[in-house]
Amino acid sequence: MLERLIVWSGRHLTNRQATSIIALLIGVLASLAAFSLHKLIALIQNLLTNDFVADSFNWLYLVFPVVGIWLTMLFIRYVVRDNISHGITRVLYAISTKQSKLKAHNCWTSLVASALTIGFGGSVGAEAPIVLTGSAIGSNLGRLFHMSSRQLMVLVGCGAAAAVAAIYKAPIAGLVFTLEVLMIDMNMASIVPILIATITADVVSYILAGNATMFTFQLDNAWSVERVPGTILLGVFCGFVSLYFMRGMTWCESVYAKQKDHPYKKLLLGGVLLSVLIFFFPSLYGEGWNGLGILLSGKTQADWNQVMDGSLFYGHSELLIAYIGFVILTKIVATASTNGAGGCGGTFAPSLFVGGFAGFFFSRLWNMEMLGTYLPEKNFVLLGMAGVMAGVMHAPLTGIFLIAEITGGYQLFVPLLIVAVVSVMVISIFEPHSIYAMRLAREGKLLTHHTDKSILTLMNMDLVIEKNVTKVKPDIRLGKLVNVLSNSDFNYLPVVDDDGHLLGEIDILKIRHIVFRTELYQRYTVAQLMTPVPAFLYNNEPMEKVMKKFDHTNAEALPVVDINNHLIGYISRLRLYSVYRKMVADYSAE
């Protein structure tokens, strides 16, 4: 039945029509996945914490997170048997290096793993796993219907956009997320299916979860021009908080990465640290939406004090600012410890969480010190969410539209714009790439909106390398070399030793004046005739560097070697530019 449908669609539907229909299906499936994950997380959390008291500490905070990470670790090790961490980074990696191909198990494994991690208290977000799930749904549906690499990229973008739209009921944020974070260019071939996917996901999400926005927010104090200085300074503050978020996360991840061969040591180190932090600061438990909701809806000191429920700080209203500050500082450690110990989750929600608490911290201190015009704390919680998320992701539009859509706070659109833009300007001084892109950027595998660079990123050695080249030994005579040359279609013969190490090359054009002089056939050896290689290309070297080496050496062909100088093959300039031109034409076609 499915094969018939695929054949029928190939005969009767254009590529655009087929892509649009698949995008509709992606929207439905991504929304169902998002709804299922949030219900599963809520179910686990309610079962575990329903009897917790608000006016005292709860010892079980020291147990649940470790158990959740341990269960997640077992699930990944014995069921998944694959790395499913860093969901959005994994999507970017698939787009740039794997022709947008994601494994079939990514359609569901991240849901189970993140539900266990977050439900038991892991201080991470469900958004990255859902984005990976939605993208995997798009990738696998596209491959099922034999879509091209360019169409697969669009469908992966549809899945990611639909996931964001479904989680937050924010279709516009889902659309700009693919533009700013996944770097998918918006032309008519991509914008229509992505819109279809996001709108479909949004509608299905409303059908499943009702009309309420994610957070209850009511604007009490309209924004005014007098608050511009405070708004700009909040943007600067969010920029530095974003910098702390990224640098802190990177450092913590590097600490846990050193223990990669000792999973139970990581579990002990990260799980215990996470549990202790949650015991002292229960706001760190899970995604932290309850604490953020209190700050967004609160109006008085008594309302805000609820954020300290279940902690040792309970009943000490004078310590509220200190509690908020400690939560901001420790959230990064808690998130990195969750993933570092073996859990599964993303940094999307933590950036919103930290931003909201940072916005409250800034405005509360401002008002306590009476530094100027009164800044409404709940409004600045909202602005802080946009500022830190925009800074961490280098995505101001995503931050602006996401916060406006999930709270209905469109009346604060101008200050949202100010804070998000200023935050991105500040962090860009120190970090040129987002938290998701920085790993790929270091490897030269990041897709950008620069078409030439994007094509070079999408290219890989397997597309252009010629591995079937004839090798010669340095001790053979010219006469035997001439026989080899007569059977070769390549202008270069690599010279290798007995272990396969590249010693040099024979350039046919450079020895053409002696190849017909038979009296010299026993006089010269390959070692005497070979010339040094102009430059070495290394396996998996970024294609941008490959292009630069060709331009610098002006060579017609260059050898590819591994780190031990063993020859792998050759890349010719003609083949390289031929593939490049073809990919530019395919990439630019609508």
C-alpha positions as CSV (number, residue, x, y, z in Angstrom):
1,M,0.0,0.0,0.0
2,L,2.8,2.4,1.0
3,E,4.8,1.5,-2.1
4,R,1.8,2.2,-4.3
5,L,1.3,5.6,-2.7
6,I,4.9,6.5,-3.2
7,V,4.7,5.5,-6.9
8,W,1.5,7.4,-7.4
9,S,2.9,10.5,-5.8
10,G,5.9,10.3,-8.0
11,R,3.7,10.2,-11.1
12,H,1.0,12.6,-10.3
13,L,2.5,15.2,-7.9
14,T,5.2,17.8,-8.6
15,N,8.1,18.1,-6.1
16,R,6.5,21.2,-4.5
17,Q,3.1,19.6,-4.1
18,A,4.6,16.4,-2.6
19,T,6.8,18.5,-0.2
20,S,3.7,20.5,0.9
21,I,1.7,17.4,1.7
22,I,4.6,15.8,3.6
23,A,5.0,19.1,5.5
24,L,1.3,18.9,6.6
25,L,1.9,15.4,7.9
26,I,5.1,16.5,9.7
27,G,3.1,19.2,11.4
28,V,0.5,16.7,12.7
29,L,3.1,14.1,13.9
30,A,5.4,16.8,15.5
31,S,2.5,18.2,17.5
32,L,1.4,14.7,18.7
33,A,5.0,14.1,19.8
34,A,5.3,17.4,21.7
35,F,1.9,16.8,23.4
36,S,2.8,13.3,24.4
37,L,6.2,14.3,25.8
38,H,4.8,17.1,28.0
39,K,2.0,14.8,29.2
40,L,4.5,12.1,30.1
41,I,6.8,14.6,31.9
42,A,3.8,16.0,33.9
43,L,2.6,12.5,34.8
44,I,6.0,11.5,36.2
45,Q,6.5,14.7,38.1
46,N,3.0,14.6,39.6
47,L,3.5,11.0,40.8
48,L,6.9,11.8,42.3
49,T,6.3,15.3,43.9
50,N,2.6,15.4,44.6
51,D,3.1,14.9,48.4
52,F,6.0,17.4,48.7
53,V,5.5,20.2,51.3
54,A,5.9,23.9,50.6
55,D,7.0,25.1,54.0
56,S,10.0,22.8,54.4
57,F,12.8,21.1,52.5
58,N,12.2,17.7,50.8
59,W,14.8,15.0,51.2
60,L,13.6,13.1,48.0
61,Y,15.1,15.9,45.9
62,L,18.4,14.2,46.7
63,V,17.3,10.9,45.2
64,F,14.9,11.5,42.2
65,P,17.3,13.2,39.8
66,V,20.0,10.5,40.2
67,V,17.4,7.8,39.6
68,G,16.1,9.6,36.5
69,I,19.5,10.0,35.0
70,W,20.4,6.4,35.8
71,L,17.3,5.1,34.0
72,T,18.0,7.4,31.1
73,M,21.6,6.1,30.9
74,L,20.4,2.5,30.9
75,F,17.8,3.2,28.2
76,I,20.4,4.9,25.9
77,R,23.0,2.2,26.5
78,Y,20.9,-0.9,26.1
79,V,18.0,0.2,24.0
80,V,19.1,3.1,21.8
81,R,22.8,2.2,21.6
82,D,23.5,5.6,20.0
83,N,24.3,9.2,21.0
84,I,21.1,11.2,21.2
85,S,22.4,14.2,23.2
86,H,22.6,17.8,22.0
87,G,19.5,17.5,19.9
88,I,19.6,20.8,17.9
89,T,23.4,20.5,17.4
90,R,22.7,17.0,16.0
91,V,20.2,18.4,13.6
92,L,22.7,21.1,12.4
93,Y,25.3,18.4,12.0
94,A,23.0,16.2,9.9
95,I,22.2,19.2,7.6
96,S,25.8,20.1,7.1
97,T,27.5,16.8,6.9
98,K,25.0,14.0,6.4
99,Q,22.8,15.4,3.6
100,S,20.0,16.0,6.2
101,K,19.7,12.3,7.0
102,L,18.7,11.5,10.6
103,K,18.3,7.9,11.9
104,A,14.8,6.5,12.2
105,H,15.1,5.9,16.0
106,N,15.5,9.6,16.5
107,C,11.7,9.8,15.8
108,W,11.0,8.5,19.3
109,T,14.1,7.7,21.4
110,S,14.6,11.3,22.5
111,L,11.1,11.5,23.8
112,V,11.5,8.6,26.1
113,A,14.9,9.6,27.3
114,S,14.0,13.2,28.0
115,A,10.8,12.3,29.7
116,L,12.7,10.1,32.2
117,T,15.4,12.8,32.7
118,I,13.1,15.8,33.1
119,G,10.2,13.9,34.9
120,F,12.6,12.8,37.7
121,G,14.0,16.3,38.0
122,G,16.8,16.7,35.4
123,S,17.4,20.5,35.0
124,V,17.1,20.6,31.2
125,G,14.5,21.4,28.6
126,A,12.2,19.2,26.4
127,E,12.5,21.5,23.4
128,A,15.8,20.2,21.9
129,P,14.6,16.5,22.1
130,I,11.3,17.5,20.4
131,V,13.2,19.5,17.7
132,L,15.3,16.5,17.1
133,T,12.2,14.3,16.9
134,G,10.4,16.6,14.5
135,S,13.5,16.9,12.3
136,A,13.9,13.1,12.3
137,I,10.3,12.7,11.3
138,G,10.8,15.2,8.4
139,S,14.1,13.5,7.3
140,N,12.7,10.0,7.4
141,L,9.4,10.9,5.6
142,G,11.4,12.6,2.9
143,R,13.7,9.6,2.4
144,L,10.7,7.4,2.3
145,F,9.3,9.4,-0.6
146,H,12.8,9.6,-2.3
147,M,13.2,13.4,-1.9
148,S,16.4,15.1,-3.0
149,S,19.0,16.4,-0.6
150,R,17.7,19.9,-1.0
151,Q,14.1,18.8,-0.3
152,L,15.3,16.8,2.7
153,M,16.9,19.9,4.2
154,V,13.6,21.7,3.8
155,L,11.6,18.9,5.4
156,V,14.1,18.7,8.3
157,G,13.4,22.5,8.8
158,C,9.7,21.8,8.6
159,G,10.0,19.2,11.5
160,A,12.1,21.6,13.6
161,A,9.7,24.5,13.0
162,A,6.7,22.4,13.7
163,A,8.2,21.2,17.0
164,V,8.8,24.7,18.2
165,A,5.3,25.8,17.1
166,A,3.7,22.8,18.8
167,I,5.6,23.2,22.1
168,Y,4.9,26.9,22.5
169,K,1.9,27.4,20.2
170,A,4.1,29.8,18.4
171,P,4.0,29.3,14.6
172,I,5.9,32.5,13.8
173,A,8.7,31.7,16.2
174,G,8.9,28.2,14.7
175,L,9.4,29.8,11.2
176,V,12.1,32.2,12.2
177,F,13.8,29.5,14.3
178,T,14.6,27.6,11.1
179,L,16.0,30.8,9.6
180,E,18.1,32.0,12.5
181,V,19.2,28.8,14.2
182,L,19.1,26.0,11.5
183,M,20.2,28.5,8.8
184,I,17.7,27.3,6.2
185,D,17.3,30.0,3.5
186,M,13.8,31.3,3.1
187,N,12.8,31.1,-0.6
188,M,9.5,30.0,-2.1
189,A,10.6,26.4,-2.2
190,S,11.1,26.4,1.6
191,I,8.9,29.1,3.2
192,V,5.6,27.5,2.0
193,P,6.1,24.0,3.4
194,I,7.6,25.4,6.6
195,L,4.6,27.6,7.1
196,I,2.3,24.7,6.4
197,A,4.1,22.6,9.0
198,T,4.1,25.3,11.7
199,I,0.4,26.3,11.2
200,T,-0.6,22.6,11.2
201,A,1.3,21.9,14.4
202,D,-0.1,25.0,16.0
203,V,-3.7,24.1,15.1
204,V,-3.3,20.5,16.3
205,S,-1.7,21.8,19.5
206,Y,-4.7,24.0,20.2
207,I,-7.0,21.0,19.6
208,L,-5.1,18.8,22.0
209,A,-4.2,21.3,24.7
210,G,-6.8,24.0,24.5
211,N,-6.6,27.7,23.9
212,A,-4.5,28.8,26.9
213,T,-1.0,30.2,26.3
214,M,2.0,28.5,27.9
215,F,2.2,31.2,30.6
216,T,-0.4,33.4,32.2
217,F,0.6,37.0,31.7
218,Q,-1.3,40.2,32.1
219,L,0.2,43.6,31.3
220,D,-0.3,45.9,34.3
221,N,2.1,48.7,33.4
222,A,2.3,49.7,29.8
223,W,5.8,50.4,28.5
224,S,6.8,54.0,28.2
225,V,9.7,56.0,26.8
226,E,11.0,56.7,30.3
227,R,11.9,53.1,30.7
228,V,14.3,53.1,27.6
229,P,17.5,53.4,29.7
230,G,16.5,50.5,32.0
231,T,15.5,48.4,29.0
232,I,18.8,49.0,27.2
233,L,20.8,48.2,30.4
234,L,18.7,45.0,30.8
235,G,19.8,44.1,27.2
236,V,23.4,44.6,28.2
237,F,22.9,42.6,31.4
238,C,21.3,39.7,29.4
239,G,24.2,39.8,27.0
240,F,26.7,39.1,29.8
241,V,24.4,36.5,31.4
242,S,24.2,34.8,28.0
243,L,28.0,34.9,27.8
244,Y,28.2,33.3,31.3
245,F,25.6,30.7,30.2
246,M,27.6,29.7,27.1
247,R,31.1,29.8,28.7
248,G,29.9,28.0,31.8
249,M,28.1,25.4,29.9
250,T,31.1,24.7,27.7
251,W,33.4,24.5,30.6
252,C,31.1,22.1,32.6
253,E,30.6,19.9,29.5
254,S,34.4,19.7,29.0
255,V,34.8,18.5,32.6
256,Y,32.3,15.7,32.1
257,A,33.7,14.8,28.7
258,K,37.0,13.8,30.3
259,Q,35.1,11.1,32.1
260,K,33.5,9.6,29.0
261,D,35.0,6.2,29.6
262,H,33.7,6.1,33.1
263,P,29.8,6.3,32.9
264,Y,29.1,5.5,36.5
265,K,31.7,8.0,37.7
266,K,30.0,10.6,35.6
267,L,26.6,9.6,37.0
268,L,28.0,9.8,40.6
269,L,29.7,13.2,40.0
270,G,26.9,14.9,38.0
271,G,23.9,13.2,39.7
272,V,25.0,14.0,43.2
273,L,25.9,17.6,42.3
274,L,22.5,18.1,40.5
275,S,20.6,16.6,43.4
276,V,22.3,18.8,46.0
277,L,21.6,21.9,43.9
278,I,17.9,21.0,43.5
279,F,17.7,20.2,47.3
280,F,18.8,23.8,48.1
281,F,17.1,25.4,45.1
282,P,13.9,23.5,44.1
283,S,13.3,25.9,41.3
284,L,16.0,24.0,39.4
285,Y,13.8,20.8,39.4
286,G,12.8,19.9,35.8
287,E,12.2,22.6,33.3
288,G,11.4,25.1,36.0
289,W,8.2,26.5,34.4
290,N,6.5,26.7,37.8
291,G,9.0,29.1,39.2
292,L,9.0,31.1,36.0
293,G,5.2,31.3,36.1
294,I,5.3,32.7,39.7
295,L,7.6,35.5,38.6
296,L,5.5,36.2,35.5
297,S,2.1,36.4,37.4
298,G,3.2,37.7,40.8
299,K,2.5,41.3,41.9
300,T,3.5,41.4,45.5
301,Q,6.4,40.2,47.7
302,A,4.2,37.5,49.0
303,D,3.5,36.2,45.5
304,W,7.2,36.2,44.6
305,N,8.1,34.5,47.8
306,Q,6.3,31.3,46.5
307,V,9.3,30.7,44.3
308,M,11.2,29.7,47.5
309,D,8.6,27.1,48.5
310,G,10.1,23.7,49.4
311,S,13.5,25.1,50.1
312,L,15.6,26.1,53.1
313,F,14.9,29.7,52.2
314,Y,11.1,29.3,52.8
315,G,9.7,32.1,55.0
316,H,12.8,34.4,54.6
317,S,11.5,37.1,52.2
318,E,14.6,39.2,52.8
319,L,16.6,36.5,51.0
320,L,14.5,36.5,47.8
321,I,17.1,38.4,45.8
322,A,19.9,36.2,47.0
323,Y,17.8,33.1,46.2
324,I,17.1,34.4,42.6
325,G,20.8,35.2,42.1
326,F,21.9,31.7,43.3
327,V,19.4,30.1,40.9
328,I,20.8,32.1,38.0
329,L,24.4,31.1,38.8
330,T,23.6,27.4,39.5
331,K,21.2,26.7,36.7
332,I,24.0,26.4,34.2
333,V,25.8,23.9,36.4
334,A,22.6,21.9,37.0
335,T,21.8,21.8,33.2
336,A,25.4,20.7,32.3
337,S,25.4,18.2,35.2
338,T,22.2,16.6,34.0
339,N,23.5,16.0,30.5
340,G,27.0,15.3,31.6
341,A,25.9,12.6,34.0
342,G,24.0,10.8,31.3
343,G,20.7,12.5,31.0
344,C,18.9,13.8,27.9
345,G,17.7,17.3,27.4
346,G,18.4,20.7,25.8
347,T,19.4,24.2,26.7
348,F,16.5,25.9,25.0
349,A,14.3,26.0,28.1
350,P,17.2,26.7,30.5
351,S,18.0,29.8,28.5
352,L,14.4,31.0,28.9
353,F,14.5,30.1,32.6
354,V,17.7,31.9,33.3
355,G,16.5,34.9,31.3
356,G,13.3,35.2,33.2
357,F,15.1,35.0,36.6
358,A,17.7,37.5,35.3
359,G,15.0,39.9,34.3
360,F,13.4,39.8,37.7
361,F,16.8,40.1,39.4
362,F,17.7,43.2,37.4
363,S,14.4,45.0,37.8
364,R,14.0,44.1,41.5
365,L,17.5,45.5,42.3
366,W,16.8,48.6,40.2
367,N,13.6,49.3,42.1
368,M,15.1,48.6,45.5
369,E,17.9,51.0,44.8
370,M,15.5,53.5,43.2
371,L,17.9,54.0,40.2
372,G,15.3,55.7,38.1
373,T,11.8,55.1,36.7
374,Y,10.0,52.1,38.2
375,L,10.5,48.9,36.2
376,P,7.6,46.4,36.5
377,E,9.2,43.2,37.6
378,K,6.8,40.9,35.7
379,N,7.3,42.8,32.5
380,F,11.1,42.5,32.9
381,V,10.9,38.8,33.5
382,L,9.4,38.6,30.0
383,L,12.0,40.8,28.5
384,G,14.8,38.9,30.2
385,M,13.5,35.6,28.8
386,A,13.8,37.1,25.3
387,G,17.2,38.7,26.0
388,V,19.1,35.6,27.3
389,M,17.5,33.2,24.8
390,A,18.3,35.6,21.9
391,G,21.9,35.9,23.2
392,V,22.5,32.2,23.7
393,M,21.0,31.3,20.3
394,H,22.2,34.4,18.5
395,A,18.6,34.6,17.3
396,P,16.9,37.9,18.2
397,L,13.8,37.3,16.0
398,T,13.2,33.9,17.6
399,G,13.5,35.4,21.1
400,I,11.1,38.3,20.3
401,F,8.3,36.3,18.6
402,L,8.6,33.3,20.9
403,I,8.1,35.4,24.0
404,A,5.4,37.5,22.5
405,E,3.5,34.4,21.4
406,I,3.8,32.2,24.5
407,T,2.6,35.0,26.8
408,G,0.4,37.1,24.5
409,G,2.7,40.0,25.4
410,Y,2.6,41.8,22.1
411,Q,2.1,45.1,23.9
412,L,5.8,44.8,24.9
413,F,7.0,44.3,21.3
414,V,9.2,47.4,21.3
415,P,11.1,46.6,24.5
416,L,11.4,43.0,23.5
417,L,13.1,44.2,20.3
418,I,15.4,46.5,22.2
419,V,16.5,43.9,24.8
420,A,17.0,41.0,22.2
421,V,19.0,43.1,19.8
422,V,21.2,44.7,22.5
423,S,21.8,41.3,24.1
424,V,22.9,39.8,20.7
425,M,25.1,42.8,20.0
426,V,26.9,42.4,23.4
427,I,27.5,38.6,23.2
428,S,28.6,38.8,19.6
429,I,31.7,40.7,20.7
430,F,32.8,37.6,22.7
431,E,31.1,34.7,20.9
432,P,30.5,34.8,17.1
433,H,28.3,31.7,17.1
434,S,25.3,30.4,19.0
435,I,25.6,27.7,21.7
436,Y,24.4,25.2,19.1
437,A,26.6,26.3,16.2
438,M,29.9,26.8,18.1
439,R,30.9,23.1,18.1
440,L,30.3,22.8,14.3
441,A,31.9,26.2,13.6
442,R,35.2,25.0,15.2
443,E,35.2,22.0,12.9
444,G,34.3,24.1,9.8
445,K,31.0,22.3,9.4
446,L,28.5,25.1,10.1
447,L,25.9,25.9,7.4
448,T,25.4,29.7,6.9
449,H,23.3,32.0,4.8
450,H,26.4,32.7,2.7
451,T,25.6,30.5,-0.4
452,D,29.3,29.8,-1.3
453,K,30.2,28.8,2.2
454,S,27.0,26.7,2.5
455,I,27.8,24.8,-0.6
456,L,31.4,24.1,0.6
457,T,30.0,23.0,4.0
458,L,27.5,20.6,2.3
459,M,30.3,19.2,0.1
460,N,32.5,16.4,1.4
461,M,35.5,14.4,0.2
462,D,33.5,11.4,-0.8
463,L,31.9,13.5,-3.6
464,V,35.2,14.5,-5.2
465,I,37.9,12.1,-4.2
466,E,39.4,9.7,-6.7
467,K,40.6,6.6,-4.8
468,N,41.4,4.4,-7.7
469,V,44.8,5.9,-8.5
470,T,47.9,3.9,-9.6
471,K,50.7,4.0,-7.1
472,V,54.4,3.5,-7.9
473,K,57.4,2.6,-5.7
474,P,60.5,4.9,-5.6
475,D,63.0,2.2,-6.7
476,I,61.4,1.2,-10.0
477,R,63.2,2.2,-13.3
478,L,62.0,4.7,-15.9
479,G,61.3,1.9,-18.3
480,K,58.8,0.3,-16.0
481,L,57.3,3.7,-15.1
482,V,56.6,4.3,-18.8
483,N,54.6,1.1,-19.0
484,V,52.6,2.2,-15.9
485,L,52.0,5.6,-17.4
486,S,50.6,4.1,-20.6
487,N,47.8,2.4,-18.6
488,S,46.9,5.4,-16.4
489,D,44.3,8.0,-17.2
490,F,45.6,10.3,-14.4
491,N,48.3,12.9,-14.9
492,Y,49.8,12.3,-11.5
493,L,51.2,9.1,-10.1
494,P,51.7,9.0,-6.3
495,V,55.0,7.6,-5.0
496,V,54.6,5.5,-1.9
497,D,56.9,3.3,0.2
498,D,56.1,-0.3,1.3
499,D,53.9,1.0,4.2
500,G,51.8,3.2,2.0
501,H,53.4,6.5,3.1
502,L,53.3,9.2,0.4
503,L,56.8,10.3,-0.6
504,G,56.1,12.5,-3.6
505,E,54.5,12.3,-7.0
506,I,55.3,11.9,-10.7
507,D,53.9,14.7,-12.8
508,I,53.6,13.3,-16.3
509,L,53.9,16.8,-17.9
510,K,57.3,17.3,-16.1
511,I,58.9,14.1,-17.5
512,R,57.4,14.1,-21.0
513,H,60.8,15.2,-22.5
514,I,62.4,11.9,-21.4
515,V,59.7,9.3,-21.6
516,F,60.5,8.4,-25.2
517,R,64.3,8.2,-24.7
518,T,64.8,4.5,-24.4
519,E,68.5,4.9,-23.6
520,L,67.5,6.5,-20.3
521,Y,65.1,3.8,-19.2
522,Q,67.6,2.0,-16.9
523,R,69.4,5.1,-15.9
524,Y,66.7,6.9,-13.9
525,T,64.5,5.7,-11.1
526,V,61.2,7.1,-9.8
527,A,63.0,8.5,-6.7
528,Q,65.1,10.7,-9.0
529,L,62.1,11.8,-11.1
530,M,59.5,12.5,-8.4
531,T,58.7,16.0,-7.2
532,P,57.4,17.1,-3.8
533,V,53.7,17.4,-3.3
534,P,52.5,21.1,-3.4
535,A,50.2,20.5,-0.4
536,F,48.5,17.7,1.5
537,L,44.8,17.4,1.9
538,Y,43.6,15.6,5.0
539,N,40.7,13.2,5.3
540,N,37.5,15.0,6.4
541,E,39.2,18.4,6.0
542,P,36.6,21.2,5.5
543,M,36.1,21.9,1.8
544,E,36.7,25.6,2.3
545,K,40.3,24.8,3.4
546,V,40.6,22.4,0.4
547,M,39.6,25.3,-2.0
548,K,42.1,27.6,-0.3
549,K,44.9,25.1,-0.8
550,F,44.1,24.7,-4.5
551,D,44.0,28.5,-4.9
552,H,47.3,28.9,-3.0
553,T,49.2,26.2,-4.8
554,N,47.5,26.6,-8.2
555,A,47.8,22.8,-8.5
556,E,45.7,20.7,-10.8
557,A,45.4,17.9,-8.4
558,L,46.3,17.3,-4.7
559,P,46.7,14.1,-2.7
560,V,44.5,13.2,0.3
561,V,46.3,11.5,3.2
562,D,45.4,10.5,6.8
563,I,47.2,11.7,9.9
564,N,49.9,9.1,9.4
565,N,50.6,10.3,5.8
566,H,49.0,7.2,4.2
567,L,47.6,7.9,0.8
568,I,43.9,7.8,0.5
569,G,43.4,9.2,-3.0
570,Y,43.5,12.4,-5.1
571,I,41.2,15.3,-5.7
572,S,41.4,17.1,-9.1
573,R,40.6,20.8,-9.5
574,L,38.4,19.9,-12.5
575,R,36.3,17.4,-10.5
576,L,36.1,19.8,-7.5
577,Y,34.8,22.7,-9.5
578,S,32.4,20.6,-11.5
579,V,30.7,19.2,-8.3
580,Y,30.7,22.7,-6.8
581,R,28.9,24.3,-9.8
582,K,26.3,21.5,-9.9
583,M,25.6,21.9,-6.1
584,V,25.2,25.6,-6.5
585,A,22.7,25.1,-9.3
586,D,20.7,22.6,-7.2
587,Y,20.9,24.7,-4.0
588,S,19.7,27.8,-5.8
589,A,16.9,26.1,-7.7
590,E,13.4,26.7,-6.3
